[in-house]
């Protein structure tokens, strides 16, 4: 439903007021490492989605596995099944969880003391 110009301006004024009245809260801040981990996980999920799409497209066009070769760093074998995290449409949530679990395991104080 289209909004009137006045509704848009009023909404803009409300957003400006909220921005100007904002007071930072400790709950609004998160560690840089957490932010970087999230970005890395999302980038990986996007890359995996692209690979799944490229493999599906190649298979649909009848390109043989050998044609995908190592010419430009491409894998020598096609993945047997698509990665569920890459095709779930949830922006890599399972990949982020897996990476977070791995980082937590690696950074645990007694993880390397075996």
C-alpha positions, 0 to 999 in steps of 0.5 A: 500500500503506497504511503503519502508524502506526509506519512513518509516525512513523519516517519523520517522525523520519527527516525531522526528523533529516535536517532538523536535521543539514542543513548548507548547501552552496554548491551548494544556493544559486541566484541569485534571478534564476534562480529568478524566471525559472523562476517566470515561465516556469512561470506563462507555460506555465500561462497558455498551457495555459489558453488552449489549453484555452479555445480547444479548449472554445470550438471544441467548443461551436461558438463562432465566432471572432468571438464571442470578440471583443475585449470583455474583452481576448480575442484577436480570432483563435483560435490555429491550433494549440495551443502544444506547450510548453503542452500537453506536460505537462512544466510549461513546460520548453521555454518555460523553455529558450526564455526562458533562451536569450533572457535569456542572449542579451540579457545577453551582454556583446557582444549589444547591441554591433552 
